[in-house]
């Protein structure tokens, strides 16, 4: 029996992944339904922000945890149609935000779908919301040589919403650091300060290890109250994202015109 499942990607502590989280093609996230036993791809779709947005203004108003998040007719989503004859469990994987490929996270959850019981209808439009934890770091510049170090970065919620005084995301809620590691393995922190421009952080410091070269360096951002954390590698390090799965999902989408 054909059954529809509506899925929306959202940032933990932020909005849905709308245009501010999208790449130049207007895609903010990629969602796939997998077989939970062997991870074979059952269906996959892009989340397009064409004529879609990150949710209504009321989305950020406080609600009970037992109530659905606010949506409207233009809130981003992906709608899947599955043909099932019995209760079926799917593994959902959401990749996003797609704005910066080195900031993409993969978030997994399992859902059970009943034949003929649609998820996400005009009566219950929220559907399945998959929250992506973390912080997005981009537009990074850094000088890591010599006696004086410097760095700047733009830090946003995973939906692209900006950190700013007087907003839902005040800069006092966030800690942004440049971290360096020298040849001896010692790690040194350098705090970036808010510049009074939305989501902009920067700093200049005397090097704590001027006589040893830096072998690893990264920008780290954290929002302790929600456990959101993000990293941008400048030297060394590697992405933990399963690029092989993302590549397979993207190939599936191209092959199936999704």
CORBEL-V225226 format. One record per residue. N is the residue number from 1. RES is the residue in one small letter. SS is DSSP state (hx for helix, st for strand, lp for the rest). BURIAL is b if it has 24 or more other C-alpha atoms within 12 Angstrom, else e. Layout:
BEGIN
N|RES|SS|BURIAL / N|RES|SS|BURIAL
END
This chain:
BEGIN
1|x|lp|e / 2|x|st|e / 3|x|st|b / 4|x|st|b / 5|x|st|b / 6|x|st|b / 7|x|st|b / 8|x|st|b / 9|x|st|b / 10|x|st|b / 11|x|st|b / 12|x|lp|b / 13|x|lp|b / 14|x|lp|b / 15|x|lp|b / 16|x|st|b / 17|x|lp|b / 18|x|lp|b / 19|x|hx|b / 20|x|hx|b / 21|x|hx|b / 22|x|lp|b / 23|x|lp|b / 24|x|lp|e / 25|x|lp|e / 26|x|lp|b / 27|x|st|b / 28|x|st|b / 29|x|st|b / 30|x|st|b / 31|x|st|b / 32|x|st|b / 33|x|st|b / 34|x|st|b / 35|x|st|e / 36|x|lp|e / 37|x|lp|e / 38|x|lp|e / 39|x|lp|e / 40|x|lp|e / 41|x|st|b / 42|x|st|b / 43|x|st|b / 44|x|st|b / 45|x|st|b / 46|x|st|b / 47|x|st|b / 48|x|st|b / 49|x|lp|b / 50|x|lp|e / 51|x|lp|e / 52|x|lp|b / 53|x|st|b / 54|x|lp|b / 55|x|lp|b / 56|x|lp|e / 57|x|hx|e / 58|x|hx|e / 59|x|hx|b / 60|x|hx|e / 61|x|lp|e / 62|x|lp|e / 63|x|lp|e / 64|x|lp|e / 65|x|lp|e / 66|x|lp|e / 67|x|lp|e / 68|x|lp|e / 69|x|lp|b / 70|x|lp|b / 71|x|lp|b / 72|x|lp|b / 73|x|lp|e / 74|x|lp|e / 75|x|st|b / 76|x|lp|b / 77|x|lp|b / 78|x|st|b / 79|x|st|b / 80|x|st|b / 81|x|st|b / 82|x|st|b / 83|x|st|e / 84|x|lp|e / 85|x|lp|e / 86|x|lp|e / 87|x|lp|e / 88|x|st|b / 89|x|st|e / 90|x|st|b / 91|x|st|b / 92|x|st|b / 93|x|st|b / 94|x|st|b / 95|x|st|b / 96|x|st|b / 97|x|lp|b / 98|x|lp|b / 99|x|lp|b / 100|x|lp|b / 101|x|hx|b / 102|x|hx|b / 103|x|hx|b / 104|x|lp|b / 105|x|st|b / 106|x|st|b / 107|x|st|b / 108|x|st|b / 109|x|st|b / 110|x|st|e / 111|x|st|b / 112|x|st|b / 113|x|st|b / 114|x|lp|e / 115|x|lp|e / 116|x|lp|e / 117|x|lp|b / 118|x|lp|b / 119|x|st|b / 120|x|lp|b / 121|x|lp|e / 122|x|lp|e / 123|x|lp|e / 124|x|lp|e / 125|x|lp|b / 126|x|lp|b / 127|x|lp|b / 128|x|st|b / 129|x|st|b / 130|x|st|b / 131|x|st|b / 132|x|st|b / 133|x|lp|b / 134|x|lp|b / 135|x|st|b / 136|x|st|b / 137|x|st|b / 138|x|st|b / 139|x|st|e / 140|x|st|b / 141|x|st|b / 142|x|st|b / 143|x|st|b / 144|x|lp|b / 145|x|lp|e / 146|x|lp|e / 147|x|lp|e / 148|x|st|e / 149|x|st|b / 150|x|st|b / 151|x|st|b / 152|x|st|b / 153|x|st|b / 154|x|st|b / 155|x|st|b / 156|x|st|b / 157|x|st|b / 158|x|lp|b / 159|x|lp|b / 160|x|lp|b / 161|x|lp|b / 162|x|st|b / 163|x|lp|b / 164|x|lp|b / 165|x|lp|e / 166|x|lp|e / 167|x|lp|e / 168|x|lp|e / 169|x|lp|b / 170|x|lp|e / 171|x|hx|b / 172|x|hx|e / 173|x|hx|b / 174|x|lp|b / 175|x|st|b / 176|x|st|b / 177|x|st|b / 178|x|st|b / 179|x|st|b / 180|x|st|b / 181|x|st|b / 182|x|st|b / 183|x|lp|e / 184|x|lp|e / 185|x|lp|e / 186|x|lp|e / 187|x|st|e / 188|x|st|b / 189|x|st|b / 190|x|st|b / 191|x|st|b / 192|x|lp|b / 193|x|st|b / 194|x|st|b / 195|x|lp|e / 196|x|lp|e / 197|x|lp|e / 198|x|lp|b / 199|x|lp|b / 200|x|st|b / 201|x|st|b / 202|x|st|b / 203|x|st|b / 204|x|st|e / 205|x|st|b / 206|x|st|e / 207|x|lp|b / 208|x|lp|b / 209|x|lp|b / 210|x|lp|e / 211|x|lp|e / 212|x|lp|e / 213|x|lp|e / 214|x|st|b / 215|x|st|b / 216|x|st|b / 217|x|st|b / 218|x|st|b / 219|x|st|b / 220|x|st|b / 221|x|st|b / 222|x|st|b / 223|x|st|b / 224|x|lp|e / 225|x|lp|e / 226|x|lp|e / 227|x|lp|e / 228|x|st|b / 229|x|st|b / 230|x|st|b / 231|x|st|b / 232|x|st|b / 233|x|st|b / 234|x|st|b / 235|x|st|e / 236|x|lp|e / 237|x|lp|e / 238|x|lp|e / 239|x|lp|e / 240|x|lp|e / 241|x|lp|e / 242|x|lp|e / 243|x|hx|e / 244|x|hx|e / 245|x|hx|b / 246|x|hx|b / 247|x|hx|e / 248|x|hx|e / 249|x|hx|b / 250|x|hx|b / 251|x|hx|e / 252|x|hx|b / 253|x|hx|e / 254|x|hx|e / 255|x|hx|e / 256|x|lp|e / 257|x|lp|e / 258|x|lp|e
END
